[in-house]
């Protein structure tokens, strides 16, 4: 007797060559193992065989079935691989950046900075950025704050090790030490040394001071300072600019109040408070927002300007403080914790 279905495996392989989908695979499989399939027909022949031939025929039939099942299992694995590849899409280089990365919101400090900058840009101010590392001359000496000045005590802190060299930060001499800047006024000094008046600039950036971290203080924070230098600039110009800024930032009902103060680099100097209708909710009719004043003649002399020919004003405010007022945030440390639950509120 011929081997049962000796060409059946060859036929099955040929039928499966063009099969790429699961429905086609099941359809092909039914032609062999279905009720009217080729293998099923062979199995039905056992009943018509003589008794002595049935065992051998059955063994050969079982071997054929195992071989056919292996062929279909191989085809099913190929179909499964194809389906998986289709779900993944075309092959991509995993080292490439995502073509469509998810967009998150800007950090609230960045949002606040951009909001402040946009107001002053409309008044003709340009943004000038500086480095976090500065020199004592640009950070203190040129700002009328010599080493023995009491105003320097709280800021004269984070110095780099003696002998350090920072290639992109020019200093006035080998004895001019490097430190982490305590305010962005140093950027104003560098700008005045490089350019002649008139000037109208904003200098935002990170600052560092030896503060104990609590709800309102941090050893590093963000500041934005402004400087305007021209001929015949007066306190009236300073007040007009800051009044406009506060109204644009906090609403048309906001008011400002100037209080006499002392800064070594301005004379006269003022603290600026603001008042707005919503302040009743925090239990204070006036809240301090920034410091300002007319540039001290000694500062102009340090950068080579003639104080008899030019005058100007400067102001500075903390970006964190403004963001806290705008959003009702009561702890400055929330800005630095990188907590998504907090940051998503500013989307």
RODO-2510 file (C-alpha; in nm, 4 decimals, decimal comma):
residues 347
     n   res          X          Y          Z
     1     x     0,0000     0,0000     0,0000
     2     x     0,1213     0,3525    -0,0811
     3     x     0,2123     0,5838     0,2032
     4     x    -0,1025     0,7747     0,3106
     5     x    -0,0998     1,1286     0,1703
     6     x     0,2701     1,1164     0,0799
     7     x     0,2336     1,4372    -0,1268
     8     x     0,0065     1,6110     0,1284
     9     x     0,2894     1,7891     0,3136
    10     x     0,4335     1,9224    -0,0136
    11     x     0,0904     2,0494    -0,1190
    12     x     0,0374     2,2164     0,2192
    13     x     0,3706     2,4003     0,1969
    14     x     0,2818     2,5211    -0,1536
    15     x    -0,0639     2,6411    -0,0402
    16     x     0,0854     2,8344     0,2536
    17     x     0,3482     3,0220     0,0520
    18     x     0,1191     3,3156    -0,0332
    19     x    -0,0694     3,3245     0,2976
    20     x    -0,0068     3,6518     0,4885
    21     x    -0,3234     3,7027     0,6941
    22     x    -0,4911     3,5023     0,9681
    23     x    -0,8227     3,4530     0,7772
    24     x    -0,6332     3,3062     0,4789
    25     x    -0,4372     3,0821     0,7153
    26     x    -0,7558     2,9466     0,8763
    27     x    -0,9123     2,8932     0,5330
    28     x    -0,6092     2,6935     0,4158
    29     x    -0,5985     2,4929     0,7364
    30     x    -0,9656     2,3963     0,6917
    31     x    -0,8831     2,2414     0,3520
    32     x    -0,6702     1,9868     0,5347
    33     x    -0,8192     1,9465     0,8810
    34     x    -1,1798     2,0552     0,8230
    35     x    -1,4758     1,8153     0,7958
    36     x    -1,4126     1,7808     0,4202
    37     x    -1,0348     1,8330     0,4402
    38     x    -0,7729     1,6188     0,2710
    39     x    -0,6270     1,4830     0,5953
    40     x    -0,9734     1,4170     0,7353
    41     x    -1,0539     1,2124     0,4243
    42     x    -0,7440     1,0010     0,4784
    43     x    -0,8363     0,9360     0,8384
    44     x    -1,1808     0,8162     0,7317
    45     x    -1,0182     0,5452     0,5192
    46     x    -0,9152     0,3487     0,8300
    47     x    -1,2628     0,1996     0,8591
    48     x    -1,2419     0,0348     0,5156
    49     x    -0,8996    -0,1252     0,5676
    50     x    -0,8435    -0,4903     0,6686
    51     x    -0,7927    -0,5399     1,0397
    52     x    -0,4247    -0,6329     1,0090
    53     x    -0,3396    -0,3129     0,8113
    54     x    -0,5077    -0,0662     1,0463
    55     x    -0,2287    -0,0344     1,3105
    56     x     0,0461     0,0418     1,0578
    57     x    -0,1768     0,2805     0,8639
    58     x    -0,2748     0,4584     1,1852
    59     x     0,0906     0,5060     1,2874
    60     x     0,1788     0,6523     0,9491
    61     x    -0,1296     0,8744     0,9694
    62     x    -0,0235     1,0075     1,3107
    63     x     0,3243     1,0877     1,1776
    64     x     0,1664     1,2703     0,8811
    65     x    -0,0602     1,4677     1,1138
    66     x     0,2374     1,5774     1,3281
    67     x     0,4271     1,6890     1,0171
    68     x     0,1294     1,8838     0,8828
    69     x     0,0714     2,0507     1,2203
    70     x     0,4382     2,1588     1,2277
    71     x     0,4002     2,3127     0,8809
    72     x     0,0894     2,5075     0,9863
    73     x     0,2494     2,6140     1,3165
    74     x     0,5415     2,7588     1,1217
    75     x     0,2987     2,9463     0,8944
    76     x     0,1023     3,0753     1,1957
    77     x     0,4220     3,2100     1,3549
    78     x     0,5034     3,3930     1,0293
    79     x     0,1540     3,5485     1,0243
    80     x     0,1884     3,6505     1,3904
    81     x     0,5237     3,8184     1,3179
    82     x     0,3719     4,0038     1,0238
    83     x     0,0784     4,1290     1,2334
    84     x     0,3163     4,2491     1,5059
    85     x     0,5346     4,4295     1,2516
    86     x     0,2291     4,6010     1,1018
    87     x     0,1261     4,7260     1,4459
    88     x     0,4758     4,8663     1,5042
    89     x     0,4819     5,0425     1,1685
    90     x     0,7853     5,0865     0,9427
    91     x     1,1268     5,0212     1,0998
    92     x     1,2855     5,3236     1,2697
    93     x     1,6307     5,4028     1,4010
    94     x     1,5826     5,3805     1,7815
    95     x     1,8639     5,6323     1,8321
    96     x     1,6680     5,9078     1,6541
    97     x     1,4592     6,1500     1,8550
    98     x     1,0825     6,1115     1,8400
    99     x     0,9365     6,2913     1,5348
   100     x     0,6349     6,3965     1,7354
   101     x     0,7345     6,4353     2,1019
   102     x     0,4600     6,5125     2,3528
   103     x     0,4464     6,8825     2,4304
   104     x     0,4388     6,9845     2,7936
   105     x     0,3796     7,3311     2,9386
   106     x     0,6540     7,5808     3,0037
   107     x     0,7711     7,5951     3,3635
   108     x     0,5777     7,8608     3,5610
   109     x     0,9007     8,0587     3,6146
   110     x     0,9642     8,0603     3,2394
   111     x     0,6056     8,1696     3,1767
   112     x     0,6417     8,4526     3,4273
   113     x     0,9760     8,5616     3,2840
   114     x     0,8339     8,5735     2,9305
   115     x     0,5329     8,7689     3,0513
   116     x     0,7549     9,0302     3,2187
   117     x     0,9897     9,0505     2,9201
   118     x     0,6996     9,0990     2,6767
   119     x     0,5794     9,4039     2,8708
   120     x     0,9198     9,5732     2,8695
   121     x     0,9890     9,4808     2,5065
   122     x     0,6915     9,6951     2,4100
   123     x     0,8661     9,9822     2,5871
   124     x     1,1796     9,9333     2,3782
   125     x     1,3880     9,7247     2,6191
   126     x     1,6205     9,4554     2,4808
   127     x     1,7130     9,1332     2,6627
   128     x     2,0817     9,0827     2,7483
   129     x     2,1850     8,7564     2,9166
   130     x     2,4961     8,6931     3,1244
   131     x     2,6800     8,4010     3,2805
   132     x     2,6143     8,2479     3,6222
   133     x     2,9841     8,2856     3,7037
   134     x     3,0973     8,6453     3,7478
   135     x     3,3874     8,8435     3,8903
   136     x     3,3954     9,0537     4,2051
   137     x     3,4598     9,3675     3,9972
   138     x     3,1487     9,3295     3,7822
   139     x     2,9319     9,1997     4,0670
   140     x     3,0380     9,4417     4,3432
   141     x     3,3207     9,6906     4,2829
   142     x     3,1766     9,8526     3,9703
   143     x     2,8414     9,8760     4,1476
   144     x     2,9820    10,1035     4,4187
   145     x     3,0131     9,8161     4,6671
   146     x     3,3820     9,7868     4,7689
   147     x     3,5065     9,4964     4,9858
   148     x     3,4566     9,6877     5,3130
   149     x     3,0992     9,7959     5,2313
   150     x     2,8406     9,6536     5,4785
   151     x     2,5919     9,5872     5,1942
   152     x     2,8342     9,3262     5,0633
   153     x     2,8279     9,1056     5,3738
   154     x     2,5208     8,8993     5,2829
   155     x     2,6143     8,8623     4,9146
   156     x     2,9940     8,8168     4,9214
   157     x     2,9661     8,4378     4,9381
   158     x     3,0065     8,1675     4,6700
   159     x     3,3607     8,2160     4,5378
   160     x     3,5400     7,9775     4,3044
   161     x     3,8667     7,8257     4,4225
   162     x     4,1721     8,0487     4,3850
   163     x     4,3488     7,9823     4,0552
   164     x     4,0275     7,8870     3,8693
   165     x     3,9997     8,0053     3,5093
   166     x     3,6695     8,0568     3,3259
   167     x     3,7452     8,1160     2,9598
   168     x     3,4224     8,2909     2,8625
   169     x     3,4148     8,5296     3,1619
   170     x     3,6541     8,8225     3,1216
   171     x     3,7941     8,9712     3,4407
   172     x     3,9722     9,2983     3,5113
   173     x     4,2946     9,1406     3,6334
   174     x     4,4462     8,8268     3,7802
   175     x     4,3457     8,9439     4,1278
   176     x     3,9767     8,9737     4,0315
   177     x     3,8217     8,6559     4,1823
   178     x     3,5411     8,4506     4,0321
   179     x     3,2133     8,3903     4,2153
   180     x     2,8537     8,2892     4,1489
   181     x     2,6669     8,6102     4,0800
   182     x     2,4323     8,7385     4,3478
   183     x     2,2314     8,9569     4,1086
   184     x     2,2085     9,0199     3,7358
   185     x     2,3332     9,3786     3,7721
   186     x     2,6735     9,2467     3,6631
   187     x     2,5266     9,1986     3,3132
   188     x     2,4374     9,5676     3,3116
   189     x     2,7967     9,6597     3,4008
   190     x     2,9342     9,4457     3,1180
   191     x     2,6832     9,5987     2,8742
   192     x     2,7784     9,9542     2,9714
   193     x     3,1484     9,8709     2,9391
   194     x     3,0869     9,7403     2,5865
   195     x     2,8371     9,9983     2,4582
   196     x     2,7814    10,3713     2,4700
   197     x     2,4496    10,5249     2,5790
   198     x     2,1614    10,5368     2,5170
   199     x     2,0802    10,1924     2,6603
   200     x     1,7537    10,0233     2,7445
   201     x     1,8085     9,6631     2,8562
   202     x     1,6647     9,3796     3,0651
   203     x     1,8987     9,1245     3,2231
   204     x     1,7187     8,8094     3,3443
   205     x     1,8926     8,5053     3,4909
   206     x     1,9782     8,2815     3,7832
   207     x     2,1381     8,4224     4,0992
   208     x     2,2941     8,2676     4,4083
   209     x     2,3013     8,3819     4,7722
   210     x     2,3725     8,2209     5,1058
   211     x     2,0105     8,1929     5,2174
   212     x     1,8520     7,9205     5,4286
   213     x     1,5796     7,7523     5,2243
   214     x     1,2282     7,8118     5,3539
   215     x     0,8885     7,9036     5,2087
   216     x     1,0143     8,2422     5,0802
   217     x     1,3940     8,1996     5,0436
   218     x     1,6256     7,9874     4,8335
   219     x     2,0018     7,9718     4,7844
   220     x     1,9414     8,0003     4,4093
   221     x     1,6641     8,2018     4,2490
   222     x     1,5807     8,3967     3,9339
   223     x     1,5967     8,7712     3,8939
   224     x     1,5226     9,0190     3,6192
   225     x     1,6755     9,3658     3,6243
   226     x     1,6267     9,6658     3,4006
   227     x     1,8509     9,9574     3,3089
   228     x     1,7783    10,2722     3,1108
   229     x     2,0549    10,5253     3,0397
   230     x     2,0076    10,8404     2,8334
   231     x     2,0168    11,2155     2,8671
   232     x     1,7919    11,3932     3,1187
   233     x     1,6357    11,0769     3,2634
   234     x     1,4481    11,1539     3,5862
   235     x     1,2609    10,9838     3,8686
   236     x     0,9420    11,0754     3,6850
   237     x     1,0496    10,8506     3,3957
   238     x     1,1284    10,5700     3,6385
   239     x     0,7876    10,5932     3,8047
   240     x     0,6045    10,6125     3,4714
   241     x     0,7734    10,2959     3,3437
   242     x     0,7118    10,0962     3,6629
   243     x     0,3509    10,2185     3,6980
   244     x     0,2858    10,0973     3,3429
   245     x     0,4568     9,7633     3,4120
   246     x     0,2541     9,6943     3,7269
   247     x    -0,0765     9,7778     3,5560
   248     x     0,0091     9,5555     3,2581
   249     x     0,1116     9,2711     3,4876
   250     x    -0,1560     9,2880     3,7561
   251     x    -0,4457     9,4701     3,5927
   252     x    -0,5608     9,8293     3,5364
   253     x    -0,6684     9,8729     3,8990
   254     x    -0,3149     9,8084     4,0339
   255     x    -0,1326    10,0986     4,2022
   256     x     0,2283    10,1520     4,3064
   257     x     0,3866    10,3173     4,6081
   258     x     0,7520    10,4261     4,6322
   259     x     0,9268    10,4137     4,9697
   260     x     1,2771    10,5548     5,0334
   261     x     1,5412    10,2845     5,0683
   262     x     1,9162    10,2324     5,0269
   263     x     2,1083    10,0523     4,7534
   264     x     2,4783    10,1279     4,6995
   265     x     2,4395    10,1483     4,3207
   266     x     2,1405    10,3870     4,3034
   267     x     2,0739    10,7299     4,4529
   268     x     1,7988    10,8044     4,5354
   269     x     1,6758    10,4488     4,5927
   270     x     1,3250    10,3135     4,6487
   271     x     1,1329    10,0034     4,7415
   272     x     0,8198     9,9673     4,5291
   273     x     0,4932     9,8300     4,6711
   274     x     0,1829     9,7463     4,4738
   275     x    -0,1817     9,7369     4,5659
   276     x    -0,4672     9,5664     4,3871
   277     x    -0,8268     9,4693     4,4648
   278     x    -0,7450     9,0996     4,5136
   279     x    -0,4876     9,1770     4,7850
   280     x    -0,7599     9,1897     5,0468
   281     x    -0,7667     8,8106     5,0239
   282     x    -0,4127     8,7869     5,1611
   283     x    -0,4743     9,0331     5,4402
   284     x    -0,2384     9,3100     5,3247
   285     x    -0,3331     9,6271     5,1364
   286     x     0,0242     9,6783     5,0024
   287     x     0,2908     9,4215     4,9057
   288     x     0,6542     9,4866     4,8143
   289     x     0,7337     9,3942     4,4554
   290     x     1,0774     9,5333     4,3626
   291     x     1,3645     9,7741     4,4318
   292     x     1,4724    10,0599     4,2066
   293     x     1,6435    10,3972     4,1872
   294     x     1,8472    10,6420     3,9832
   295     x     2,1892    10,5068     3,8857
   296     x     2,4576    10,6372     4,1223
   297     x     2,7187    10,8615     3,9499
   298     x     2,9928    10,6382     4,0922
   299     x     2,8592    10,3492     3,8794
   300     x     2,8730    10,5621     3,5647
   301     x     3,2311    10,6615     3,6446
   302     x     3,3282    10,2943     3,6914
   303     x     3,2141    10,2109     3,3359
   304     x     3,3538    10,5281     3,1743
   305     x     3,0284    10,7225     3,1385
   306     x     3,0205    11,0934     3,2221
   307     x     2,7544    11,1431     3,4944
   308     x     2,7325    11,5090     3,3940
   309     x     2,6199    11,4058     3,0460
   310     x     2,3956    11,1044     3,1110
   311     x     2,1564    10,9771     3,3760
   312     x     1,9503    10,6668     3,4149
   313     x     1,7484    10,4387     3,6346
   314     x     1,7635    10,0721     3,7307
   315     x     1,5194     9,8273     3,8872
   316     x     1,5197     9,4641     3,9881
   317     x     1,2622     9,2044     4,0880
   318     x     1,2522     8,8332     4,1686
   319     x     1,0764     8,6144     3,9142
   320     x     0,9764     8,3618     4,1808
   321     x     0,8122     8,6355     4,3878
   322     x     0,6093     8,7596     4,0909
   323     x     0,5040     8,4044     3,9993
   324     x     0,3900     8,3450     4,3574
   325     x     0,1774     8,6617     4,3507
   326     x     0,0270     8,5798     4,0113
   327     x    -0,0662     8,2194     4,0927
   328     x    -0,1256     8,2280     4,4681
   329     x     0,1692     7,9989     4,5479
   330     x     0,2787     8,0094     4,9107
   331     x     0,6054     7,8101     4,8999
   332     x     0,8990     7,8946     4,6716
   333     x     1,0358     7,5395     4,6998
   334     x     0,7506     7,4070     4,4845
   335     x     0,9182     7,5629     4,1800
   336     x     1,2265     7,3411     4,2151
   337     x     1,0773     7,0014     4,3085
   338     x     0,9900     6,8988     3,9511
   339     x     0,6569     6,7553     4,0653
   340     x     0,4392     6,6898     3,7597
   341     x     0,1199     6,7340     3,9623
   342     x     0,2275     7,0908     4,0387
   343     x     0,3627     7,1747     3,6937
   344     x     0,0588     7,0476     3,4995
   345     x    -0,1540     7,3183     3,6617
   346     x     0,0223     7,5757     3,4403
   347     x    -0,0484     7,4055     3,1068
***
